[in-house]
Amino acid sequence: MAAQKPRTGDGPLEVTKEGRGMVMRLPVEGGGRLVIELSRDEATDLHDTLAETLGL
């Protein structure tokens, strides 16, 4: 049986490559983090949308 890690705060925004995709861990208001798995195409679409929104 694996040991469970205690929740030690929200932590920073993280993106890690796992297998063929990426996993984004996004801190959310109220505690904890939202974990989203993205394909390369989805990550590219997210990048383009954020860049457009920020005017980059």
Secondary structure by P-SEA (a helix, b strand, c coil): cbbbbcccccccbbbbbcccbbbbbbbbccbbbbbbbbcaaaaaaaaaaaaaaacc
